[in-house]
């Protein structure tokens, strides 16, 4: 629960920043190249950003975690 409280505001902030960037990109695309192949390509690139996946690598815990003498 504490982790959610800590990261939820950060997650919302990042989502809002991404939405603002996409709004600016869509306005630029509509203004600079309406209805042609270039605008379709620009939308495809924006979609790649929106649907990108991030991988977080968490190290494996040590094998000797059951040793009570080892702090």
C-alpha positions in Angstrom: 0.0 0.0 0.0 2.8 2.4 0.8 4.5 1.7 -2.5 1.2 2.5 -4.3 0.9 5.8 -2.4 4.4 6.7 -3.3 4.3 5.9 -7.0 0.7 6.6 -8.0 1.3 10.4 -8.1 4.5 9.9 -10.2 2.6 7.5 -12.5 -0.2 10.1 -13.0 2.3 12.8 -13.7 4.1 10.8 -16.3 0.7 9.9 -17.9 -0.3 13.6 -18.0 3.0 14.6 -19.5 2.7 11.8 -22.2 -0.8 12.9 -23.0 0.3 16.6 -23.3 3.2 15.5 -25.6 0.8 13.5 -27.8 -1.7 16.3 -28.0 1.1 18.6 -29.2 2.3 16.0 -31.7 -1.2 15.4 -33.1 -1.7 19.1 -33.5 1.6 19.4 -35.3 0.8 16.4 -37.6 -2.6 17.8 -38.4 -1.1 21.2 -39.3 1.9 20.1 -41.2 0.8 17.1 -43.2 -2.9 16.5 -43.2 -4.1 13.3 -44.9 -1.0 12.0 -46.6 1.5 9.2 -46.1 3.8 11.4 -44.0 1.1 12.0 -41.4 0.3 8.3 -41.2 4.0 7.6 -40.6 4.1 10.3 -37.9 1.0 8.7 -36.2 2.6 5.3 -36.3 5.8 6.7 -34.6 3.7 8.3 -31.9 1.8 5.0 -31.4 5.2 3.2 -30.9 5.9 5.6 -28.0 2.5 5.2 -26.4 2.7 1.4 -26.6 6.4 0.9 -25.7 7.1 -1.6 -23.0 9.6 -1.0 -20.2 11.5 -3.9 -18.6 12.6 -3.6 -15.0 15.3 -6.0 -14.1 15.3 -7.0 -10.4 18.3 -8.9 -9.1 17.7 -12.4 -7.9 18.0 -12.7 -4.1 21.1 -14.6 -2.8 20.8 -18.4 -2.4 21.8 -18.4 1.3 18.8 -16.4 2.6 17.9 -19.3 5.0 21.2 -18.9 7.1 20.2 -17.3 10.4 23.8 -16.6 11.3 24.3 -14.5 8.2 23.0 -11.0 8.7 
